[in-house]
Amino acid sequence: MSKVVFFTKITNSMKSKCSALFLLLFSTFSLAQHHIYQEFGINDGLPSLEVHALFQDKNGLIWFATDRGMANYNGYEITKGNSENELANAVVLDVFSASEGKIYAATYTNQLYYLNETLNRFQPYEYNHILKEKLAFKNHIIDVFEDAKQNLHISCEYLFEPLIISKQGRIVQESKQKWPKARTNFWMKLDKKNDATVLFYYTADSIVKEKNVRKVNVKVTSQNEAILLKESGYVVYSNGEEINILNDKGVLIKTIKNGKSPIGLKALNSTTFFVGYYFGGGVFMDVEGNVQKRFLPNESVSDFIIDHEGGYWFSTLHSGVFYIKEPYIKAFETSINSPVRTLTKTKTNDLYIGYQSGEVLKLDADKNLASEIEPTHSFGIVEYNPQEALLYVKSGNYFYTKNSKGKRSFFNDSIAFSYYTKISEPVDNKIIVSCQNGFRVLENKKPTYFNISMRVNDAVFLKDTYYVGTPLGAFAVKNGQKTALTEIDPIFKHRVDDVDVNAARNEIYFATLGSGIIIYNIKTKEVQVIKAAEGLSSDNVNEIYVENKDEIWACTSAGLNKIRFAPKNTYHISGLESSNGLLNDGINDIEIINDTVWIASKKDLMYAPKHLFDTNITSNNYHLKVQSVLVNDSLVSQKALQYLSHTENRIDFFVQGIYFKAPNELQYTYILEGLDTKWYDTKNRRISYSALPYGNYTFKVAATTFENEERRICVEIPIQIQAPFWKRPWFIIAVILGIVTLIYLFFRYRILSYNRHIIRELLRLLIKKIKRKELYFSFKEAGKEIRIKTDTILYIKSAGNYVEVVTEQKNYTIRTKIGEFINLMPDPLEYLRIHRSYIIRIDKVAEKNSKEVTVNKQKIPVSNSYVAALENLIF
């Protein structure tokens, strides 16, 4: 823990009716720097709080080995992954990567289960009966390896040599030597199988004949474990009491014993590894025994993994699972339970922290913490003027400057007792304090007051003009005259909480409530707005921090953003939110010291390296999978989608992407080529098509977040729905031949010579007799797929580029012209246009004459140009 520095200071009376004694009291702070954890327990779906091992499969799922079976997490929910009840009730002690892509789980009763990644289930090892026969209860499985011939090598506690079982279930090797009852010399052999795998087992023979095998004399316990550090060849093993490190020659080079029992090991790189301790947390340690990082003190940490997003996962024996979204972000906690309001740094990189409760703390470069001011009745404000090397501190009735030697100079009571909202960043050696009715300019310690008759949230100065932010918008004050900037642009009407200057760009930045950041160029008079639509975390901006000419930071109510300006008024926005690992999203202020960003939030103080904000263009498929497909509510394979009948046209796709850091930000972009003309977005993992016409389609789906730089990577599934028999070529040809024959016969008997007008009606009635099956019309309305029976349609009314389809149940509005509607229908001969604005369904006509027709008691007008066609209508 960092040490705490204390000091006291007594001032003389300030010019007031009563002399004031200002005493900076000594205080002791509970100081802690820790990672920001998300905890998973039983209420989150975990089968048990006793978790022995972790791993991530090739589909991106995080798996938990618990004392009540296996479970996995996909970013949305935790699901049990047990193939049968015996595993669901089993204590799973460890998980092994036995070979490339082959995962085995070992239980307390010495049974093995392997992961079926297609089904996301663990299934029992085919030869568990052999393990039951050959292994005693105490022979707990400690390592598993599958060789090129798919022989399974199984090493166990209190068993010499590994048990080897062939792919066919034949015992290739078993221990011939019994474990001695008396204490004797035991040897552990470390068999290096490849660059990443070492199989360790016990032996009574100290002689090494194999080239890749190392030996070490060990104390046998129930906690023996060994790992190989890639490339370097170092081997790390524990016996439940100490950590031992061997070099690539098998020589013991280091023994580490700290009074805690190691219960978990995991290789990190060629010289670093993870150790989990029983009631001692977890550490990153190098081969020299140096601890580099500590996690979860006092927890019993059994395992650790780093997921594909860089997040850290820890399993514990008593408290479930802990997850760190962003390991580089840490919270810096003190015993002060108050939001952090303001931050500033000095030339010596001392950080001053102003709290909502009035406290002000000093954090020096060595992370020593001291109290500057105790709680007052007002929030603490701090600002530093580098030109004068003066720190300005305001809290309650205290307002003073502090020089580099620590000397304080207090302002007189008339200034100190005023209520201030902010101290601005210095420009041209001017310090401006914002007040209830105006602002004060502290220039060369000579205050000048500007009364503008409204509350000022912040004010800055640039080139003979003060720019002021108020709850009623932004104003300019020049030569004592106030001018509303709404005269330049109405956007300035929004509340402004912060104003900053970028003199190198001739720009003023206004942080608004509801309209993002307003950029005003005083030279060109141009106004530019950056809002959430352009990538800002929120349109509610609390503070702006100008780092240099081309980089500014925005503290918003939904996270922290870095904005990098580029030529031609372009810019790039990156940022962090609670979904990326921040403690919370309400950011009040920031300060940058060297390469560290200190973040003042409504919950506490945080810090993170600047490189987290240097995002690059990414290409990520988020482990996207189409997990299952339903056709007419029945589960089918994806291959079956290429052989669907015309009645199998209701399809549901269940998709899943994995984004542990922010699952709520993951959305699915999809299109059905052959039906859709544009891409659609949804956060729903079920994508449905209710009534697809027959034809060939390609379903495409991609998982994306709201980051603009992502490139779309799609999963594609082909679909073919066969046409109904009456729409297949052979049937159509047969119908045409039949119709031609009928027409020929009609003409031969001269029936049609006098009644040519009835040809259409005969064709209509004929086809209607042939096609007795119900027909459907599918369309989209308000983004929904809708399917209706065509024989329920009464008539269609034109409305410009839309038509209103009137049915027996309700009306629908479709985007199409009335002249194109009949061609869209599966039974076009059933419809007749009788007016430029009306189409009727023939079999719905109750009455007709040359002026109007009656459909469902509705009178519909007939145009003169359509009277002839109407007269030939048979109904």
Buried (B, 14 or more C-beta within 10 A) or exposed (E): EBEBEEEEEEBEEBEEEEEBEBEBEEBEBEBBBBBBBBBBBEEEBBBBBBBBBBBBBEBBBBBBBBBBBBBBBBBBEBBBBBBBEBBBEBBBBBBBBBBEEBBBBBBBBBBBBBBEBEEBBBBBBBBBEBBEEBBEEEBBBBBBBBBEEEBBBBBBBBBBBBBBBBEEEEEBEBBEEEBEEEEEEBBBBBBBBEEEBBBBBBBBEEEBEEEEBBBBEBEBEEBBBBBBBBEBBBBBBBBBEBBBBBBBEBEEEBEBEBEBBBBBBBBBEEEBBBBBBBBBBBBBBBBEEEEEEEBBBEBBBBBBBBBEBBBBBBBBBEBBBBBBBBBEBBBBBBEBEBBBBBBBBBEEBBBBBBBBBBBBBBBBEEEBBBBBBBBBEBBBBBBBBEEBBBBBBBBBBBBBBBEEEEEBEBBEBEBBBBEBBBBBBBBEEBBBBBBEEBBBBBBEEEBEEBEBEBBBBBBBBBEEBBBBBBEBBBBBBEEEEBEBBBEBBEBBBBBBBBBBBBBEBBBBBBBBBEBBBBBBBBEEEEBBBBBBEEBBBBBBBBBBBBBEEBBBBBBBBBBBBBBBBEEEEEBEBBBBBBBBBBBBBBBBBBBBBEEBBBBBBBBBBBBBEBEBBEBEEEEBBBBBBBEBBBBEEEEBEBEBBEEBEBEBBBBBBBBBBBBBBBBEBBBBBBBBBBBBEEEEEEEEBEBEBEBBBBBEBBBBBBBBBEBEEBEEEBBEBBBEBBBBEBEBEEBEEEBEEEBEEEBEEBEEEEEBEEEEEBEBBBBBBBBBEBBEEEEBBBBEEEEEBBBBEBBBBBBBBBEEEEBBBBBEEEEBEBEBEBEEBBEEBBBEBBBBBBBEBBBBBBEBBEEBEEEBBBBEEBEBEBBEEBEEBBEBBEE
